[in-house]
Amino acid sequence: ARKAEAAALDEALQQRQADEPRSALEIEQMLAMLEELKPTMPQLGLLAKPVCKRLCEVATTVTFEAGQWICRQGEAAEHFYIILSGGVQVCREHAWQSSAPPPEDDDAAHGTLQLIATLFEGDAFGEQALSEDVCARLRMASCRAQVRDTTCLCVSRRDFLEAQHAQTNASLAPAPAIPDLAPKREKSSSRLLAKNYLSSEAALTMLVGALKAAAGERSREQEQ
């Protein structure tokens, strides 16, 4: 049964490529959910808002029927979930202690399952998938849809780690070189000084010429 559930989930995830692109409003609503989860989830808190937005663009939307298992205790976590609508029951599974065969429906009333929490819209589960530690990735509980048409935003471990690494690489990249404008300023200043010097020299030449002309005029007047 678990293999069939995993296959159904994989099939739903593969349909992501055929889905229509999300609207800007949908992405903003999902992004708001991620931002609200940051204070309680250190892995998300380390991501910048543009990186979280990119996760919302590539994440998959999956809908589950009431009672359908989303993830099972003891499995390696590969996806992180945010509930968009509906509800999810979080259960702890216990080994069947009786010599009689366990009930086929795995009902909590028979003692094989222990309901430990019920999650609703805006809540998240499966954060073990965001850990790079292999040992920490094992599911500590099982989760199943509580009501019909429970829809979750499904973020794959691969997409999350790629976004995390991209942000780290961007922060470690060297800053772009700032062009040195000093030589240009020095060159410009030299040109300005030369221009001013030539202008002063021309003005002095004109002044000397004017004085000589005035002196010559006075000499002629005296001779007359």
C-alpha positions as CSV (number, residue, x, y, z in Angstrom):
1,A,0.0,0.0,0.0
2,R,2.8,2.4,0.8
3,K,4.5,1.8,-2.6
4,A,1.2,2.6,-4.3
5,E,0.9,5.8,-2.2
6,A,4.5,6.8,-3.1
7,A,3.8,6.1,-6.8
8,A,0.7,8.2,-6.7
9,L,2.6,11.1,-5.2
10,D,5.4,10.8,-7.7
11,E,2.9,10.8,-10.5
12,A,1.4,14.0,-9.1
13,L,4.8,15.6,-8.9
14,Q,5.6,14.7,-12.4
15,Q,2.5,16.6,-13.6
16,R,4.1,19.8,-12.4
17,Q,5.7,20.4,-15.8
18,A,2.2,20.3,-17.5
19,D,0.7,22.7,-15.0
20,E,0.0,26.3,-16.0
21,P,2.4,28.8,-14.6
22,R,1.2,30.3,-11.3
23,S,-0.2,33.8,-11.3
24,A,1.6,36.6,-9.5
25,L,-1.2,36.7,-6.9
26,E,-0.8,32.9,-6.2
27,I,3.0,33.3,-5.8
28,E,2.5,36.3,-3.4
29,Q,0.0,34.3,-1.3
30,M,2.4,31.3,-1.0
31,L,5.3,33.6,-0.3
32,A,3.4,35.2,2.6
33,M,2.9,31.7,4.1
34,L,6.6,31.0,3.9
35,E,7.4,34.4,5.5
36,E,5.1,33.6,8.4
37,L,6.8,30.2,8.9
38,K,10.3,31.7,9.1
39,P,10.2,32.5,12.9
40,T,9.5,28.8,13.7
41,M,11.7,27.2,11.0
42,P,15.4,28.1,11.1
43,Q,16.0,26.6,7.6
44,L,13.5,29.0,6.0
45,G,14.6,31.9,8.2
46,L,18.1,31.8,6.5
47,L,16.6,32.3,3.0
48,A,16.2,35.8,1.5
49,K,12.8,36.8,0.2
50,P,13.8,36.5,-3.5
51,V,15.0,32.9,-2.9
52,C,11.7,32.0,-1.1
53,K,9.8,33.5,-4.1
54,R,11.7,31.2,-6.4
55,L,10.8,28.2,-4.3
56,C,7.1,29.2,-4.6
57,E,7.5,29.3,-8.4
58,V,9.0,25.8,-8.7
59,A,7.1,24.0,-5.9
60,T,4.4,21.5,-6.7
61,T,0.7,21.7,-5.7
62,V,-0.6,18.3,-4.6
63,T,-4.2,17.4,-3.6
64,F,-5.0,14.4,-1.4
65,E,-8.2,12.6,-0.6
66,A,-9.5,12.2,2.9
67,G,-7.5,9.4,4.7
68,Q,-4.8,9.3,2.1
69,W,-1.3,9.0,3.5
70,I,1.1,11.9,2.6
71,C,4.2,10.6,4.3
72,R,4.9,7.6,6.6
73,Q,7.0,7.3,9.8
74,G,10.5,5.9,9.2
75,E,10.7,6.9,5.6
76,A,13.5,9.2,4.2
77,A,12.1,12.7,3.9
78,E,12.3,14.1,0.3
79,H,9.6,16.8,0.4
80,F,8.4,19.6,2.7
81,Y,4.7,20.5,2.8
82,I,2.7,23.6,3.5
83,I,-1.1,23.2,3.8
84,L,-3.0,25.5,1.4
85,S,-6.4,24.1,2.2
86,G,-7.9,21.3,4.3
87,G,-6.3,19.5,7.2
88,V,-3.7,17.0,8.0
89,Q,-3.5,14.5,10.9
90,V,0.0,13.8,12.4
91,C,0.1,10.3,13.8
92,R,2.7,8.2,15.7
93,E,2.7,4.6,14.6
94,H,3.3,1.8,17.1
95,A,4.1,-1.8,16.6
96,W,1.2,-4.2,16.9
97,Q,1.6,-6.0,20.3
98,S,-1.2,-8.5,20.1
99,S,-0.9,-12.0,18.6
100,A,-4.0,-11.2,16.5
101,P,-3.4,-9.6,13.1
102,P,-3.6,-5.8,13.1
103,P,-6.7,-4.1,11.7
104,E,-6.5,-3.4,8.0
105,D,-7.6,0.2,8.4
106,D,-4.9,1.2,10.9
107,D,-7.5,3.0,12.9
108,A,-6.2,4.9,16.0
109,A,-8.9,3.3,18.0
110,H,-7.2,-0.1,17.7
111,G,-4.0,1.2,19.2
112,T,-1.7,1.0,16.2
113,L,-1.8,4.8,15.6
114,Q,-1.6,7.7,18.0
115,L,-2.9,11.0,16.9
116,I,-0.5,13.7,18.1
117,A,-1.6,16.8,16.2
118,T,-4.0,18.2,13.6
119,L,-2.7,20.8,11.2
120,F,-4.6,23.3,9.1
121,E,-4.2,25.9,6.4
122,G,-0.8,27.8,6.8
123,D,0.8,25.0,8.9
124,A,3.8,23.1,7.6
125,F,5.2,19.6,8.1
126,G,8.0,17.4,6.8
127,E,10.8,19.9,7.6
128,Q,13.2,16.9,8.0
129,A,13.5,17.1,4.2
130,L,15.3,20.4,4.5
131,S,18.2,19.0,6.5
132,E,21.5,18.0,4.9
133,D,22.1,15.5,7.7
134,V,21.1,12.0,6.3
135,C,20.3,10.7,9.8
136,A,18.0,13.6,10.6
137,R,15.9,13.0,7.4
138,L,13.9,10.1,8.7
139,R,10.2,10.8,9.3
140,M,9.4,10.9,13.0
141,A,5.6,10.5,12.4
142,S,3.1,9.7,9.7
143,C,0.8,12.3,8.1
144,R,-2.5,11.8,6.3
145,A,-5.2,14.0,4.9
146,Q,-8.0,14.7,7.3
147,V,-10.6,15.9,4.8
148,R,-11.3,15.6,1.1
149,D,-9.3,17.8,-1.3
150,T,-6.6,18.6,1.2
151,T,-4.1,20.6,-0.9
152,C,-0.5,21.2,0.0
153,L,2.4,23.1,-1.5
154,C,5.1,20.5,-1.9
155,V,8.8,21.7,-1.9
156,S,11.3,19.1,-2.9
157,R,14.5,18.6,-1.0
158,R,16.5,19.1,-4.2
159,D,14.9,22.5,-5.0
160,F,15.4,23.7,-1.5
161,L,19.1,22.8,-1.3
162,E,19.7,24.3,-4.7
163,A,18.2,27.5,-3.6
164,Q,20.1,27.5,-0.4
165,H,23.4,26.8,-2.1
166,A,22.7,29.5,-4.8
167,Q,22.2,32.1,-2.0
168,T,25.4,31.0,-0.3
169,N,27.4,31.2,-3.5
170,A,26.0,34.6,-4.3
171,S,27.0,35.9,-0.8
172,L,30.5,34.6,-1.2
173,A,31.0,36.0,-4.7
174,P,33.6,38.8,-5.0
175,A,32.1,42.3,-5.3
176,P,32.3,43.8,-8.8
177,A,35.4,45.9,-9.3
178,I,34.9,49.6,-9.1
179,P,36.7,51.4,-12.0
180,D,39.5,53.8,-10.8
181,L,38.5,57.3,-12.0
182,A,41.5,59.0,-10.4
183,P,43.6,59.0,-13.6
184,K,40.7,60.5,-15.6
185,R,40.2,63.2,-13.0
186,E,44.0,63.9,-13.0
187,K,44.0,64.1,-16.7
188,S,41.0,66.3,-16.8
189,S,42.6,68.6,-14.1
190,S,45.8,68.8,-16.2
191,R,43.8,69.8,-19.3
192,L,42.0,72.4,-17.3
193,L,45.2,73.9,-15.9
194,A,46.8,74.0,-19.3
195,K,43.7,75.7,-20.8
196,N,43.7,78.3,-18.0
197,Y,47.4,78.9,-18.5
198,L,47.0,79.5,-22.2
199,S,44.1,81.8,-21.6
200,S,46.1,83.8,-19.0
201,E,49.1,84.0,-21.4
202,A,46.9,85.3,-24.2
203,A,45.4,87.9,-22.0
204,L,48.8,89.1,-20.9
205,T,50.0,89.4,-24.5
206,M,46.9,91.4,-25.3
207,L,47.5,93.7,-22.3
208,V,51.2,94.3,-23.3
209,G,50.1,95.0,-26.9
210,A,47.5,97.5,-25.6
211,L,50.1,99.3,-23.4
212,K,52.6,99.5,-26.3
213,A,49.9,101.0,-28.5
214,A,49.0,103.5,-25.9
215,A,52.7,104.5,-25.4
216,G,53.2,104.9,-29.1
217,E,50.1,107.1,-29.3
218,R,51.4,109.4,-26.6
219,S,54.8,109.7,-28.2
220,R,53.3,110.8,-31.5
221,E,51.1,113.4,-29.7
222,Q,54.2,114.8,-28.0
223,E,56.2,115.1,-31.3
224,Q,53.3,117.0,-32.8
